Amino acid sequence: MKNGKRPTRNQKLAIQSAGWNPNNWLVVKNLPGELHLIHRQTGTKKVISA
């Protein structure tokens, strides 16, 4: 499993608009139209579609 990276400002806004706290999520993949996230503590994976 790759290590997640801290989200950028625009990514934080996308995470926040999805209703999640951006401080709890790391970015695993940044694809065009999709943002793959992993939770810092639980390891839960989520995908945000743009």
DSSP file (Angstrom, degrees, kcal/mol; ACC not computed):
  #  RESIDUE AA STRUCTURE BP1 BP2  ACC     N-H-->O    O-->H-N    N-H-->O    O-->H-N    TCO  KAPPA ALPHA  PHI   PSI    X-CA   Y-CA   Z-CA
    1    1 A M              0   0    0      0, 0.0     2,-0.1     0, 0.0     0, 0.0   0.000 360.0 360.0 360.0 129.7    0.0    0.0    0.0
    2    2 A K        -     0   0    0      1,-0.1     2,-0.3    26,-0.0     0, 0.0  -0.414 360.0-109.0 -71.3 150.9    1.3    3.4   -0.9
    3    3 A N        -     0   0    0     -2,-0.1     2,-0.1     1,-0.1    -1,-0.1  -0.631  35.0-120.7 -79.0 139.2    1.6    6.1    1.7
    4    4 A G        -     0   0    0     -2,-0.3     2,-0.3     1,-0.1    24,-0.2  -0.386  21.3-135.7 -76.8 157.5   -0.9    8.9    1.4
    5    5 A K  B     -A   27   0A   0     22,-2.7    22,-3.1    -2,-0.1    24,-0.1  -0.779  28.3 -93.3-111.0 156.8    0.1   12.5    1.0
    6    6 A R        -     0   0    0     -2,-0.3    20,-0.1    20,-0.2     2,-0.1  -0.454  49.8-108.8 -66.4 139.8   -1.3   15.6    2.7
    7    7 A P        -     0   0    0      0, 0.0    -1,-0.1     0, 0.0     2,-0.0  -0.400  27.3-125.1 -72.5 147.0   -4.1   17.2    0.6
    8    8 A T     >  -     0   0    0     -2,-0.1     4,-2.6     1,-0.1     5,-0.2  -0.207  36.7 -92.0 -76.9 177.2   -3.5   20.5   -1.2
    9    9 A R  H  > S+     0   0    0      1,-0.2     4,-1.9     2,-0.2     5,-0.1   0.926 127.8  45.8 -60.3 -46.2   -5.7   23.5   -0.6
   10   10 A N  H  > S+     0   0    0      1,-0.2     4,-1.8     2,-0.2    -1,-0.2   0.874 112.8  50.7 -66.6 -35.9   -8.0   22.7   -3.6
   11   11 A Q  H  > S+     0   0    0      2,-0.2     4,-2.4     1,-0.2    -1,-0.2   0.885 107.5  53.8 -67.7 -37.4   -8.2   19.0   -2.5
   12   12 A K  H  X S+     0   0    0     -4,-2.6     4,-2.6     1,-0.2    -2,-0.2   0.895 107.4  51.3 -61.8 -39.8   -9.1   20.1    1.0
   13   13 A L  H  X S+     0   0    0     -4,-1.9     4,-2.2     2,-0.2    -1,-0.2   0.888 109.8  49.7 -64.4 -38.5  -12.0   22.1   -0.4
   14   14 A A  H  X S+     0   0    0     -4,-1.8     4,-1.1     2,-0.2    -2,-0.2   0.899 112.2  47.6 -66.7 -40.4  -13.2   19.1   -2.4
   15   15 A I  H  <>S+     0   0    0     -4,-2.4     5,-1.9     1,-0.2     3,-0.3   0.911 112.7  49.1 -65.9 -42.1  -13.0   16.9    0.8
   16   16 A Q  H ><5S+     0   0    0     -4,-2.6     3,-1.4     1,-0.2    -2,-0.2   0.870 106.8  55.0 -66.3 -37.0  -14.9   19.5    2.8
   17   17 A S  H 3<5S+     0   0    0     -4,-2.2    -1,-0.2     1,-0.3    -2,-0.2   0.762 102.0  58.8 -68.8 -23.2  -17.6   19.9    0.2
   18   18 A A  T 3<5S-     0   0    0     -4,-1.1    -1,-0.3    -3,-0.3    -2,-0.2   0.555 124.1-106.9 -79.6  -7.1  -18.1   16.1    0.4
   19   19 A G  T < 5S+     0   0    0     -3,-1.4     2,-0.3     1,-0.3    -3,-0.2   0.618  80.2 119.4  95.5  13.9  -18.9   16.6    4.1
   20   20 A W  S   <S-     0   0    0     -5,-1.9    -1,-0.3     2,-0.0    -2,-0.1  -0.777  71.1-105.4-112.3 157.5  -15.7   15.2    5.6
   21   21 A N    >   -     0   0    0     -2,-0.3     3,-1.8     1,-0.1     4,-0.3  -0.716  24.1-151.1 -80.3 116.5  -13.0   16.7    7.7
   22   22 A P  G >  S+     0   0    0      0, 0.0     3,-0.8     0, 0.0    -1,-0.1   0.699  91.2  67.7 -64.9 -17.9  -10.0   17.3    5.5
   23   23 A N  G 3  S+     0   0    0      1,-0.2    -2,-0.0   -17,-0.1   -11,-0.0   0.679  98.7  51.8 -73.9 -15.5   -7.6   16.9    8.5
   24   24 A N  G <  S+     0   0    0     -3,-1.8    16,-3.0    16,-0.1     2,-0.3   0.444  99.9  75.4 -98.4  -1.0   -8.5   13.3    8.8
   25   25 A W  E <   - B   0  39A   0     -3,-0.8     2,-0.3    -4,-0.3    14,-0.2  -0.883  55.7-160.9-121.6 145.5   -7.9   12.2    5.2
   26   26 A L  E     - B   0  38A   0     12,-2.5    12,-2.1    -2,-0.3     2,-0.5  -0.920  26.1-119.0-118.0 147.5   -4.8   11.6    3.0
   27   27 A V  E     +AB   5  37A   0    -22,-3.1   -22,-2.7    -2,-0.3    10,-0.2  -0.762  32.0 170.3 -90.3 122.9   -4.7   11.6   -0.8
   28   28 A V  E    S+     0   0A   0      8,-2.9     2,-0.4    -2,-0.5     9,-0.2   0.835  71.8  11.6 -95.4 -44.9   -3.6    8.2   -2.3
   29   29 A K  E     - B   0  36A   0      7,-1.2     7,-2.4   -24,-0.1     2,-0.5  -0.995  54.8-162.8-136.4 141.4   -4.4    9.0   -6.0
   30   30 A N  E     + B   0  35A   0     -2,-0.4     5,-0.2     5,-0.2    -3,-0.0  -0.770  27.1 167.7-123.2  84.3   -5.3   12.2   -7.7
   31   31 A L  E >   - B   0  34A   0      3,-1.0     3,-1.8    -2,-0.5     2,-0.4  -0.587  49.5 -85.5 -93.5 156.9   -6.8   11.2  -11.1
   32   32 A P  T 3  S+     0   0    0      0, 0.0    -1,-0.1     0, 0.0     3,-0.1  -0.492 118.3   4.3 -62.1 117.7   -8.7   13.5  -13.4
   33   33 A G  T 3  S+     0   0    0     -2,-0.4    17,-3.0     1,-0.1     2,-0.3   0.354 124.8  74.0  89.4  -5.9  -12.2   13.6  -12.1
   34   34 A E  E <   -BC  31  49A   0     -3,-1.8    -3,-1.0    15,-0.2     2,-0.4  -0.994  54.3-164.2-141.8 147.4  -11.5   11.4   -9.1
   35   35 A L  E     -BC  30  48A   0     13,-2.0    13,-2.5    -2,-0.3     2,-0.5  -0.961  13.8-154.8-131.3 113.5   -9.8   11.8   -5.7
   36   36 A H  E     -BC  29  47A   0     -7,-2.4    -8,-2.9    -2,-0.4    -7,-1.2  -0.789  20.4-175.8 -93.5 124.5   -8.8    8.6   -3.9
   37   37 A L  E     -BC  27  46A   0      9,-3.2     9,-2.0    -2,-0.5     2,-0.4  -0.817  18.4-161.2-121.8 156.7   -8.6    9.1   -0.1
   38   38 A I  E     -BC  26  45A   0    -12,-2.1   -12,-2.5    -2,-0.3     7,-0.2  -0.998  29.0-115.2-135.4 138.1   -7.6    7.0    2.9
   39   39 A H  E  >  -B   25   0A   0      5,-2.4     4,-0.9    -2,-0.4   -14,-0.2  -0.477  19.6-133.7 -73.9 140.3   -8.5    7.9    6.5
   40   40 A R  T  4 S+     0   0    0    -16,-3.0    -1,-0.1    -2,-0.2   -15,-0.1   0.870  97.1  22.0 -62.5 -40.0   -5.6    8.7    8.8
   41   41 A Q  T  4 S+     0   0    0    -17,-0.3    -1,-0.1     1,-0.0   -16,-0.1   0.853 130.7  33.8-100.5 -40.6   -6.6    6.5   11.7
   42   42 A T  T  4 S-     0   0    0      2,-0.1    -2,-0.1     1,-0.0    -1,-0.0   0.715  90.4-130.1 -93.9 -20.9   -9.0    3.8   10.5
   43   43 A G     <  +     0   0    0     -4,-0.9     2,-0.1     1,-0.3    -3,-0.1   0.583  47.7 160.8  81.1   9.5   -7.6    3.2    7.0
   44   44 A T        -     0   0    0     -6,-0.1    -5,-2.4     1,-0.1     2,-0.4  -0.427  31.1-140.1 -65.8 136.5  -11.1    3.5    5.4
   45   45 A K  E     +C   38   0A   0     -7,-0.2     2,-0.3    -2,-0.1    -7,-0.2  -0.827  24.9 172.4-102.6 138.8  -10.9    4.2    1.7
   46   46 A K  E     -C   37   0A   0     -9,-2.0    -9,-3.2    -2,-0.4     2,-0.4  -0.963  19.4-147.2-139.9 156.7  -13.2    6.6   -0.1
   47   47 A V  E     -C   36   0A   0     -2,-0.3     2,-0.5   -11,-0.2   -11,-0.2  -0.995   5.1-156.8-127.8 130.1  -13.4    8.1   -3.6
   48   48 A I  E     -C   35   0A   0    -13,-2.5   -13,-2.0    -2,-0.4     2,-0.4  -0.931  11.5-153.9-104.1 124.0  -14.6   11.6   -4.5
   49   49 A S  E      C   34   0A   0     -2,-0.5   -15,-0.2   -15,-0.2   -16,-0.1  -0.832 360.0 360.0 -97.9 135.3  -15.9   12.0   -8.1
   50   50 A A              0   0    0    -17,-3.0   -16,-0.1    -2,-0.4    -1,-0.1   0.440 360.0 360.0 -96.0 360.0  -15.8   15.4   -9.6
